[in-house]
């Protein structure tokens, strides 16, 4: 199937999941996870109607930006970001979703102030408390959100999570529900430099469950572009 046909199928699945949850499908942003797809394929996804694109690697972002790969939609950085690569991402993307530690937040803030920009970010939450994964605990995120006024170069817009790999459909709903509760908790506060509008959770295998629990953005790669060929890397 073509990329356009895949996007159409995903839109239908999103609409059905949203209706089942009593939600408006228009509330859910479809982000194409474009890792290992060249500029031409990314442009195909944009033409097919995805709402945003997300890159995992700074090198791919640098290659595709000059080629106009994302033209017409916002581009987000969704992968693990090293401190020494911050200056290659800040100000070049609309949002950094993967802010997973205080040191990274501080580096983004410093770079944004130097560049004279205000970088939108999401906190990445290690919602499954997996030791091999980075990310804030819910308690750390709640505490740090209250101190966002100390970081004028960034703007906290919401949360992101990748829950544990589930053995069967529905297993991740408990993690998505915990994310929704944390999102609402922070949203209810009147913190400086915080405006909670984006709850980024759900990927190819579980986005219907994420939508049922309140996701406002799903990150889909395989269902749009097909399986990645890691043998090429």
N, C-alpha and C positions, 0 to 999 in steps of 0.2 A: 504494500500500500504506500501511497505517497505521503509526504509530510502533511500536506493539506488535508488529506483524508483522515490521517491520524488525529490532527487537531480537531477536526469536526466531530470525530467519535468521542474524544475527551470532553469536548463542550457538551455533548449529549449526556455523558456520564455525570458531569458536574451538575447539569441542570436537574437530572433525576435525583441525585443525592441531595441537592439543595431543597427540592420540592418535598422529598421525604422527611427532611428536617424542619420543614415549615419556614424555609429561608428563601430569599430572592437570589437566583443564580448570579445576578449582577453584583452581588456583594463579594464574590470570590474572584480574585485575580489569578490568572493562569500564567505562571512564569515558566518559560522554557529553559531547562538546565542544559546549557549548550556545550558542556565539556566534550572535547575531542570531536567537535563538529566544525567544519571550516566555515568561512564567511558566507559562502554561497548557500549552504544548508541553513545557516542561521537566518539569512535573508528570506529563505523560503518559509521558515516558521513565522517570521514577522509578517510576511505577506498573507499567510494563512490565518492570521488574526490572534496570535498570542499577545498577552498584555504587557509582558516584560521578558527580559532575558537575564540569565544568571550565569556567571562564570566562576569556576572553581580555582582557576590558576591565573596568576598575574601574567605569566608569559602569553597565554592565549588571549587575554584581554588586550595586551599590548599589540599583538598581531592583528586582531580583528577590528579594533577601534579605527585605525586609519583607513580600513577598507569599507567603512560604513556598514558593518555587519548588523548593528543594532539600530540603525536609523529608523526613527518613527516610534520607538518604544523606550522606556527606561531600561537601564542596565544595572544589575546588582552584582555585588561580589558575594558569593555564597560558600566559598571554600575556606580552609584554614589559612589565615594570613600571618605570615612571619613579620616580626617587627622591622626587619631590614627591607621589607618590600612595601611598607606602608606608604612611602612617598610615591610609589608607582600606581597606587590605587585611589588614595584620597583626592577628591576633586575631579576624578575621572569617571566615577560611577555615581549613580543617583543614591544608592544605599549600600552600606556594608552590613550584611546580615549576620556575619559570623564573629561578632565581638564576644570573645569567650573568656577574657581575663583582663584584670585591671591594667596590667602593663601595656596591653594592646590599646585599650581605651585611652590611656595617657599619651601613647605615641600618635594615635589618630588625632587627638585634640591638639597636640603640639604642631603637627603638620598642617592641620586645617587652619590654625591661627596664623601660621607663617604664610600660607597661601591666600589668606583672606577669604576663606570659604567656611561654610557651616555644613559639616558632613552628617547626613542622616544615617542612623545606625539602628540595628536591632541587637538585643542581648541574646546570645546563644545559651540555651538552658540544657544542662545535662539532666534531663528529666527522669531518665532511668537510673541515675546514679551509677553509671558504668565507669569503673576505674580506668579503662583504656581510652575513654573519651574526654575531650576538653569541654569546657562550658561551666557556667555558674550554677550553683544550686539555687533553688527557688528562694531560699532565705538570703543568700548573697545578692541575688538580683533585686530583691525588694529593698534591701538596705542600700545598695548602690544607686538605685533609682532615686532615692531620697537625697543623694549627693550630686545629682547631675548638674546642679547649678555651679559646681566647681569646674565644669568642663564646657566653657562657652563655645568651643569650636565644633561641638557635636550636638546632635539633637536626637534624643531617644524616641523612636517611633513605634516600638513594639518588641516582640519576642520571636525567636525562632527555635525550633528543636528538631532533632532526629532521634526518635525513640528507639529502643532496642529492636532488633530484628524479631519479628513475630513468627511463631510456629503455625498459627492459623489465623484466618481473617477474624478481626474483632479484638484480638489480644491487645492491640495498642490503644484501644479507646480509653482505657483508664489513664494512660499517659497524656493523651490529648485532652482529657477532661481536667487533669491537673494543670496543664498549660493554660487552659481557658480560665481556670480559677485564679491563677497567678496573674494573668493578663488583666482580668477584671479588678483584682485587688489593687494593682498598680494604677490602673486607669481611674479608679475611684478617688485616688489621692490627688492633691493639688501641688505636685512637685514642679519646681522650676526646670525648664529645659526638657520637659517630657510631654509628649502628646501621643497617647497610645492608640494607633489606628491599624496596625498590622500585626496579625498573628499568623506567622509563616510556619505551617506544618502540614505534612501530608505529601507523599511522593507517589510514583507510579502504582505501587502495590497497595497503598492504604489511604489514598486521598479521600475516598468516600467516607471512611470512618472519621477522618480529620474534619471534613465538612460537617458531619453530623455533630461534632463536638465544638464547632465554632470557628474553624479555620477561616481566615480571610484571604490567604494566599497559599496555593499549592505549587510545589516545585517538581516539574515533570520532565524527565529526560528520555528514558527508554521508550515510553509509550508514544513519544513524538518522533524520535529519530531512529528507534531500533536499538538493539543491544550494542554496546560499545565494544570495539575490538582492541583490547588492551595489548595484544601481541604487537601492535604497531608502535607502542610507546617504548 
